[in-house]
Amino acid sequence: MNKRLKEIQISGIRRFYNLVSQYKDAISLTIGQPDFPTPEHVKVAAKLALDNNKTVYTNNAGIIELRRAISNYYKKYGLNYNPEDEVIVTNGASEGIYLALNTILEVGDEVILPGPIYPGYEPVIKLCGAVPVFVDTTNNGFKLTAESIKDKLSSKTKCIIIPTPSNPTGVVLSYDELSKIASLVSNKDIFIVSDEIYSELVYDFEHTSIASFKEVFDNTIVINGLSKSHSMTGFRIGYTLAPKYITCEMIKLHQYINSCASSIGQYAALEALTNGLDDASPMREEYKKRRDFVYKRLIEIGFDVIKPNGAFYIFPSIKKFGLSSLDFATKLLESEKVAVVPGDAFSHLGEGYIRISYASSMDTLEEGLNRIGIFLKKL
Ligand SMILES: Cc1ncc(COP(=O)(O)O)c(C=O)c1O
């Protein structure tokens, strides 16, 4: 067995999810995917693709029409990628992360990443024989800053991971904050992996891609996809955007892992990024209402919590209740039948927090939060 792989654990989200599945009547606030159906016109496009026998291998990088649509879509963030050789359609954003990190990392390289963080990067970094170097963002409103990155830079730093909006905190980095990071990294031989999978779900200001700063464009790999913007998690369509010299290396890996992303998913994604550019807008409006409600209720019932600006997660502190995040989540499940994700699923820096997803109806959120309030009174 591969020793590095043996040391990697199954994601904490999955482990807790298995426990939750034993409580059939529990209210689950663990969900990491939109609770809206895939838009109707996108489903029609998928069915048409099937009927028209679009069921064969595509170009490794994806059908050119979709790569063009992705490239056009990213123009709204001030970016210009050549669909011929700077875009790869991947099997979800997850594959994009895998391709990016495996393309740039070598044994002993260091990767700076904020924590708490989505658990999809650390195991891949370790599998490459590289070393994750966490920036503790818990005392800074969960924000990665240029100053905090500077403290962690070393001669071995190969890459910085910037997920904005963030899962699990919902925190979004602003134009000015990203600009400072871009200035710090400029002229350094360091890559940036910018995970923008929640770019359509930003509530209080516009999403900024760090790749739009000229000083880091050449070193940045953007990861995005249709999972969250178009509620298409099961279609498994993501993409990478990166300068040609990086993309031409990533495509080799992609070819040997996947050949290509699902052809039917690609035709559905083409429809989404052609005639469904506003599909995320009603979802965004709804999530924003829920965000405001959940934030207000959490404060009312006694949590310390940072107001998120994006994605559909909120990450309240449970430090004052004196339980580990796993104990808190387990007891809450057993006592009130409400499931939340223990914060330690999001790196060691997530200990002392829980993740609540508001990708659930208002009624569910209201009931879930009432029950959490009752639970706190019993503690
Ligand atoms: C920050 C982040 N990046 C990537 C992914 C993976 O997305 P996909 O389902 O498209 O592989 C997720 C999924 O939850 C995520 O939260």
The ligand as a MOL file (V3000), in Angstrom:
LIG
                    3D

  0  0  0     0  0            999 V3000
M  V30 BEGIN CTAB
M  V30 COUNTS 16 16 0 0 0
M  V30 BEGIN ATOM
M  V30 1 C -14.6540 24.8650 -1.5550 0
M  V30 2 C -15.0430 23.6950 -2.3920 0
M  V30 3 N -14.2700 23.3700 -3.4390 0
M  V30 4 C -14.5710 22.3090 -4.2170 0
M  V30 5 C -15.6810 21.5210 -3.9780 0
M  V30 6 C -15.9520 20.3390 -4.8610 0
M  V30 7 O -16.8940 20.6500 -5.8320 0
M  V30 8 P -17.4010 19.5670 -6.9060 0
M  V30 9 O -18.6180 18.9300 -6.3520 0
M  V30 10 O -17.6880 20.3620 -8.1480 0
M  V30 11 O -16.3010 18.5900 -7.1140 0
M  V30 12 C -16.5120 21.8250 -2.8980 0
M  V30 13 C -17.6850 20.9920 -2.5920 0
M  V30 14 O -18.3770 21.1390 -1.6220 0
M  V30 15 C -16.1840 22.9450 -2.0850 0
M  V30 16 O -16.9490 23.2860 -1.0310 0
M  V30 END ATOM
M  V30 BEGIN BOND
M  V30 1 1 1 2
M  V30 2 1 2 3
M  V30 3 2 2 15
M  V30 4 2 3 4
M  V30 5 1 4 5
M  V30 6 1 5 6
M  V30 7 2 5 12
M  V30 8 1 6 7
M  V30 9 1 7 8
M  V30 10 2 8 9
M  V30 11 1 8 10
M  V30 12 1 8 11
M  V30 13 1 12 13
M  V30 14 1 12 15
M  V30 15 2 13 14
M  V30 16 1 15 16
M  V30 END BOND
M  V30 END CTAB
M  END
